[in-house]
């Protein structure tokens, strides 16, 4: 991301309309690069751990390029699982709907609970 930022800043100095004139190419190139990196790491982990079933979930699973790349792993001996598009929810949305139903049930945490970004299994 930082390399893209520096590249765009440099180009904008030469052409103030650079982003506007190249937005589609910039977005497509960044998407392709990110998907390539994700798939490379995904497949390396699967091979290293001898995993044959691959799944993707959350908001990222709505990305059409990532979905098609994951489905293509079937040609390499993997069994891909990609949720229907309607189930590709962002985690924030899932947290919000859970909170909504807990609110309706008056299922509140005590005020002395401290928020923690990461909870250990023992807690």
C-alpha positions in Angstrom: 0.0 0.0 0.0 2.8 2.4 0.8 4.5 1.8 -2.6 1.2 2.6 -4.3 0.8 5.7 -2.2 4.4 6.9 -3.1 3.8 6.1 -6.8 0.5 8.0 -6.9 2.0 11.0 -5.0 4.9 11.1 -7.5 2.6 10.9 -10.5 0.3 13.6 -9.1 3.2 16.0 -8.9 3.7 15.6 -12.7 0.0 15.4 -13.5 -2.5 16.7 -11.0 -5.3 14.8 -12.8 -3.4 11.5 -12.6 -5.8 9.7 -10.3 -8.9 10.9 -12.2 -7.4 9.9 -15.5 -6.1 6.5 -14.3 -8.5 5.4 -11.6 -9.8 2.3 -13.3 -6.3 1.1 -14.1 -5.0 1.9 -10.6 -7.9 0.0 -9.0 -7.6 -3.0 -11.2 -3.9 -3.2 -10.8 -4.1 -2.9 -7.0 -6.9 -5.5 -6.9 -4.9 -8.0 -9.0 -1.7 -7.5 -6.9 -3.6 -8.0 -3.6 -5.4 -11.1 -5.0 -2.1 -12.6 -6.3 -0.5 -12.1 -2.9 -3.5 -13.6 -1.0 -3.7 -16.6 -3.3 0.1 -17.2 -3.2 0.1 -17.2 0.6 -3.2 -19.2 0.7 -1.9 -22.0 -1.5 1.5 -22.1 0.2 -0.2 -22.5 3.6 -2.5 -25.2 2.2 0.4 -27.1 0.7 2.7 -26.8 3.7 -0.1 -28.1 6.0 -1.4 -30.7 3.5 -4.9 -29.1 3.4 -7.1 -29.9 0.4 -10.3 -28.1 1.3 -10.1 -24.3 0.9 -12.7 -21.7 2.1 -13.0 -18.0 2.1 -15.5 -16.0 4.3 -16.3 -12.5 5.4 -16.4 -9.3 3.3 -13.4 -10.2 1.2 -15.2 -13.2 -0.1 -17.5 -10.8 -2.1 -14.5 -9.9 -4.4 -15.2 -11.4 -7.8 -11.6 -11.8 -8.7 -10.7 -13.6 -5.5 -13.8 -15.8 -5.8 -12.8 -16.9 -9.3 -9.2 -17.5 -8.4 -10.2 -19.6 -5.4 -12.6 -21.6 -7.6 -9.8 -22.2 -10.1 -7.9 -24.1 -7.4 -10.1 -27.0 -8.1 -7.9 -27.6 -11.2 -4.9 -28.0 -8.8 -6.4 -30.7 -6.6 -8.1 -28.5 -4.0 -11.8 -28.4 -3.1 -12.8 -24.8 -2.9 -15.7 -23.5 -0.8 -17.0 -20.0 -1.6 -20.3 -18.8 0.0 -23.1 -17.5 -2.2 -22.7 -13.8 -2.7 -25.6 -13.0 -0.4 -23.7 -14.5 2.5 -20.5 -12.6 1.9 -21.0 -10.2 4.8 -18.6 -7.8 6.3 -17.6 -8.7 9.9 -18.9 -5.3 11.1 -22.3 -6.2 9.8 -22.3 -9.5 11.5 -21.3 -8.0 14.8 -24.0 -5.3 14.4 -26.8 -7.8 13.8 -25.7 -9.9 16.7 -25.7 -6.8 18.9 -29.1 -5.9 17.7 -30.6 -9.3 18.7 -28.8 -9.3 22.0 -30.3 -5.8 22.6 -33.8 -7.0 21.8 -33.3 -9.9 24.3 -31.8 -7.4 26.9 -28.7 -9.6 26.9 -26.2 -7.1 28.2 -22.6 -7.6 29.5 -21.9 -6.3 33.0 -20.4 -2.8 33.1 -17.3 -4.1 34.8 -16.3 -6.1 31.7 -13.3 -4.6 30.0 -13.1 -4.7 26.2 -10.3 -6.8 24.8 -9.3 -7.1 21.1 -8.0 -10.6 21.6 -9.3 -13.1 24.2 -7.4 -16.2 25.1 -9.3 -19.5 24.9 -9.0 -19.8 28.7 -10.9 -16.6 29.4 
